[in-house]
Amino acid sequence: MEKPKNGGQYTCTEYREEMILLGLQKRLSSEGLTLEEKESILKEIAKVEKQMGID
């Protein structure tokens, strides 16, 4: 992961974004998802990654 942009401090916002991303990735690996659900989760993952600057 990239170094924080704020002088090395790890913020609550960064932690929150990481936890959201991990939750979405876990949901994506769940069995029984429809194609539409998978596509929706992938779009949300891309959105969060873009916010985090890792797109």
Secondary structure, DSSP 8 states (H G I E B T S, - for coil): ----TTTT---HHHHHHHHHHHHHHHHHT-TT--HHHHHHHHHHHHHHHHHHT--
